[in-house]
Amino acid sequence: MDEGGGDYSVVDLWVDGKRLVDMVREYETPLARAELYEDCDGDIEEDDILYLAGKHQGLPMEEFLPPARHFFGEAISPQYYLFGVYKYADKLPLLDCTSGILGSWPLLARITTDNEKVIWSDFEQFYRSPENKNEHLRWNYDGFGSFVFERKQYETAFLNPQL
């Protein structure tokens, strides 16, 4: 677990030996570059791209790990989330902003479970959703995920996190 942007430790998610935060940053970099290119008439710095792409960290351990069922597709109290952004489209955050303010830059996914597996799919950056009025602010995650986990291994990882 890592220290968060707030005064708490965060859930550091890994998929197939890679940190989810790093995977998202890599995927979002071309999206951020295209957005900034459009906004700045091509006058962009690499630091600007990295400020926007992958500006994520894990969620607070204390609130989101079991006994909470968040990572099993069950939202914790809706009032907890800034602006109520997670109450739509049956998606929940896997990551949020490095600022430590929940809801300020969430990466959402649909979390589905059955007796054998857990699936993360349909990823979306809330503030860059397909419904955004500005076309260049719509980030498409069709090429990112889905990720399928064996249920028993997934449960073990969340019930016994490595601190």
Number of C-alpha atoms within 10 A of each C-alpha: 15 15 16 23 18 14 9 14 17 24 23 22 19 12 12 8 7 10 12 20 22 16 14 18 18 14 16 23 18 14 22 22 20 16 19 20 16 14 13 9 8 12 9 14 11 9 9 12 21 16 11 18 19 25 21 25 27 27 27 24 19 13 14 19 19 16 10 14 14 18 21 21 19 14 19 14 10 12 10 13 17 12 12 12 18 22 14 8 9 14 24 26 27 25 28 26 21 19 14 21 16 20 20 18 23 27 27 23 25 19 24 17 17 10 8 9 15 22 20 22 19 17 23 23 20 22 17 20 17 16 12 13 10 10 12 16 20 19 22 16 19 11 9 15 13 15 12 16 16 14 17 12 12 15 17 10 12 18 12 10 14 9 9
